[in-house]
């Protein structure tokens, strides 16, 4: 039976005010705090939020001692920046519990290098995937890219004071129509946004419809597109008051919206010795450069590691139905081109910097590289090498 090439595909995003994303941003803001003082800090921070409470727990090893007072100040600042000043969850009055302790000596023993930098081991076992496709100029799947874009613009307008009545917690969902495996049109868009009690549903729908129209190319929208805005009819109680949040529960939102496999490991709160994060970043980097070099319409890269060992146990590439080279030759070339040890990845992408808080909302991929080194895994500096090696 031939594979279906005409179908609907849906991805969702959640805003920075979603309870799980609040946790991701708090965890990454604490990671950034440690890396700003000691670039080789080992950090694994988990956060829980609920009504009037933030709990921070995890393991840390750093040459810099950071007080609980400064960590709490960082937590409150992060929540304030998101915009939570509501009854039941206010950055100034919420309780903050800090429960951090030293990293396990057993884990440290497997990761430390004994002076030989190449032998520095992976911080855990696991599988990591990277993906890219030519559905958007950012080489991201269209449904997740536009789901993020809607909420990011809604947030930007809220922070700039250009809209009233919209509160931090929101969700989006975009369903694309695919013909011959290409996204051609939006079938439906769902957006739910927390709002003030005195803001009418008519006002909310008008605001969000305008944001949608500004976020998506006009050619993707038609008279047949269905717009579903605040379908419950009321969304006043939201954020950590309405739902408990935890770090690491939005891993599909963080990556490719379900368009590609996921190894299962979360990113936020983890320093780059944790290959859950760093190897997922390098996998995206490799896949994106492969597609940008015109070697395929899409590319999936998988890496696997064992705790304490530096070299990946396996490297896998899948170029789909439109690959223009053999996957075996691509794997061999990439293995020689890029050092895929944990230290090699960190040095290649510049990961020992306080660059992580901004990754914790609206996706870790499909973003522009920053001047300070953030999103370095989105660079396209391997395209020439790939193009020269695999000249058609």
N, C-alpha and C positions, 0 to 999 in steps of 0.2 A: 504494500500500500504506500502510495506517495505521501510524503510529509506535507501537512497542511501549510500552505504559504499565505493564506488569507485568514485573518483572525483578529480578535480584539485582545489587547494586553493592557493591564492596569498596574500602576505603581502609586504609592502614597508617600507623603511627606508629613512631618509635624514641625511646628514652629519651635523657636527657642524657649517659649513659655510652656510647652508641654512638660508635664512632670518628669518624664524620663530624660528629656533634653536638658532640663534644669540640672539634673544630677550629672549628666555628661559634662556640662559646662563647669560645674563646681569641681568635679574630679580633675578636669584638664586645667583649670585655673590653679589648682594646688600643684599639679605636675609642673606647670610653667614657673610657679614660685620657686620650687626646688631647683629646676634647671637654670633659673636666672642667677642662683647663688652658687651652684655646683653643677656644671654641665654633665658630669658622669653620675649624678644621683640615680639611685634605683628607687622607683616609685610604682606602687600598685594601689591606687586609691579608689574605693567604692563609696558611693553616696546614696542615701535614702532621704526622700522628702515626703512629708505629709503635713497635715494641718498644723501650722505654727511650729514646725520642727524640721531641722536638718541634722542628719547623723552622718558623720564622715568616719570611715574606718579603712584599715588597710595596713600595708607594710612599706617601710621607707628605710633606705640606707643612704646617708649623705654626709659629706665632709662639713656641711653647713647645718648648724642647729637652728631650727626655725621654731619659734615659740607658738604655743597654742593660740595666744592672743593674735598673732599675725595671721595664722591660718584662719581663725574666725573672722578677722577683718576682711580677708580675701573672699571668704564665703559670702559675707554680707554685701560686699562690693559687687560680686557677680550677680547676685539676686537683684540688687538695685539696678544694675545695668539692663537686666532683662525687663524690668519695669514692674516688679511686684510690690505694690503698696496697697494691698487690699485687706479687708478684714479676714482673718484666718491665715494669711501668709503675707507678712510685711517684712522687708529686709531689716528693718530697724528693731522690731519687737519679737521676731521669731527666736526660738531657742536653738542653739547650735551645740551639738555634742561632738567632740573630737576624740576618736578612739584609734589612734595610729600607734604602731609598734615597729620594732626592728624587723627587717627582712630575714627570713629563715636562713640560717647558716648553711643548711643543706643545699638550698637553691643557689646561694651565693657561691658555694664551692664549685658547682657545675658551670656557672657563668663566668667566673673570674678566669684570668688568662695566665697567671703565674709568670708574667713578664713577656710572654710570647703573644703579641697582639693578634696574630692570625689564629691562635688557638682559643680565643675567647668564645665560649659556647653560647648556644641559643638559650634564652630564658625559659623555654618550655617546648614540649613537643607540639605538633599540630600541622594542619594543612591550611594554606592561605591561597586565595584566588585573586587575580587581577583581570580586568576586562576593559575592552574598548570597542567601539563600533562607530561607523560613519553616519549615524542617524542625525547628529547635530555637529556643529562646528567645533564644539568642545569634546567631541568623540565620546559622548555619553548616550545611553538609551534615552529616547525622547520622553517616555512617560515619567520617569523619575526626574529628569532634568527640568521639565516644565512644572512638575509638582513642587519642587524646591523653589523655582523662580517665582511662582505665585505668592508663596508664603514669605519669601525674602522681601519682595516688594511691599507686601502688606506691612511687614515689620518696619521696613525703612520709612514708610509713610507715617506709621504710628510714632516712631522715635522722633521724626522731624516735626511732629505736630501738624501734619497736613490732613489728618483725619481725626475724627472724634468718636468716642464711644466704643472703640475696638480695644480689647484687653489682650494680654500676651499669649494666651493659650489658643492655638488653632491647628487645624488639620486640613490637608488637601488630598485629592485623589484624581488622577488623570487617566482616562481610558482612551487609548489610541486605536484607530482602525489601520490594520496592516494589509497591504495588497502586495503580493509577490515579495513578502518579507520586508517591505519598506513602509514606514509610517506615513500615511497620506492625509489623515484628518483626525480631529478629536471627536470621539463619539460622545463622551460625557465628562463633566468636571464636577467634583464634589468639594465644597469648601465649608467647613464649620469653624466659626470664630467666636470665642468668648467676647462678651460685650457688657457694657454697663446696663443697669436695670432700666434706665430711662431712654435707652436707644431702641427705636422701633425696628422691627424686622424689615420694614421697607427701606429704612436708612441703611441698614447693614447690607442688604442685597444690592443696593445702589453702589455702595463703596466697593464691595467685593467684585461686582461685575466689571467695574471700571479697572480694578487691579488685574483681573483676568485678561481683559482686552489689551492692557499695556504689557502683559507678560508673555503673551503668545503671538506668533506671527499670524496676521489676518488670514492667510491662505489655509491655515490649519483649522479655522473655525468656519462653521456654516450654519444655515438655518436649521439643519438637522442636529446640531450640537445641543446636548441636554445640559442645563445648568442646575445643579442641586445645591442650594445655599442654605445653611443652618436648617437642615431638614427636620430637626426635633422641634423647631419653633422657638426655643429659648435656650440660651447658653450663658447664663449669668454666673453660675457656680462652676468654676474651672480651676485649672492649675492644681497645685498640691492640695487644695481644699477639696476638690472634687475627686481626686485620684492620687494614690500613692505613686511615687516615682522611684526608679532605681537606675543606677548606671548600667549601661550595656544592653538595654532591652530593645534598642531600635537599630539593630545591626543591618537590616535590609534597607531601611531608610538611609543609613550611613553610607551604603555602597551603591548597588546598581538596581535597586527597586525590584529585585526578583528576576531580572533579565539574565543573570549569570549565577553560577554556583557560589556558595559561601562556606567557608571552612568552619564557621561557628564561633570564632573568637571575636570579642568586642575590642574596641580601640581605646576609648576614653579612660583616662586615669593611669595609663600604662606608659612607662618610659620606653625608649626605642630598643632596649635590649630584649624586650618582649616581642618575639617575631609575629605574634598575633597582629601587631600593629605594623612594625617596620617591613616585614615580608609582604604584607598586603599592599603596602605603599609601593615597594619596588616591583611587585607583580603588575600593578596598574601602570607604572612607569614603562615597563617593558611592553605591555600590551598596547598602550597608547602610541608608542613610537613605531611599533610594527604596523598599525593601521595607518598612521600618518605617513609612513613610507610607501603606502600603496600596496603592501604585500597581501592584504586581505581586507574585506569589508568589515570583519570583526575578528577579535582575537581574545582567547581565554588562556591565561597562564596560571599554572598551579605550582606552588613550591611546598615541600614538606621538610620538617626539621625534627630532631630529637634533642631533648634537653641536655645541655652540656657539650654537644657536638657542634662544630662551627660550620661545616659544609652541609648544604641541603642534601637530604636523602634522595630526593627525586625532583626533576624538573619536567613539566608537561606543558605542551602547547596544543591548542586546537584552533584552527583557522576557519572552521565552518566549511560551507560548500563553495566559497569563493576564494580559497587560498591559492596564491599564485606561486608558492614554493612548497617544498616538502617540510612538514612539521619537524621531522627528524633533523634536517639540516639547520632549521631555525634554532632548535634547542641547543645543538652543538655550538652554533655561533654565539648565541646569547651567553652560554656558559663560559666561553672564552672572553667575551667582551666585557662582562660586568662581574665584579667580585660579589658573590651572593652570600658570603659569611655575614653574621650579624654586624661585625665591625665594618666590613666592606660596604654594607647597605647604609649604615649610619653616616659614613664618611662621604659616600657618593651623593646622598640626598641631603646632607647637612642636618641631621635629625637631633643632634644634642643641643638644641636651642629651645627657648621658651616660645614655641610657635603653635601650640596645640589647642588653646582655648577657642580660637576662631574656627577650628575644624569641627567643633562639637555641635554645630547646628547647620542645617541646610547642606549636608553632604560633605564627605571627605574628598570627593573626586569631582572633576569637571569645573574646577575653580582656577583662577589665574594665579600663577606663581607670584609671591610677594617679594619686595626688595629686601625684607629682613630674613628671607629664607623659607618662609612658609609656603606650603604647597609645592615644594621643589620636585615632588614626584609627578607634577603635571608638565614639566619641561619636555621639549621635543629635540633634545640635543643628541639623540642617537640616530636620527633619521638619515643623515648623510652616510654614516657607517653602514646602516642596513641597506640603503639604496645602492651603495657601491658594491656591497658583497653579493647582492641578489639582483644584479642588473638583468632586466628582461630582454 
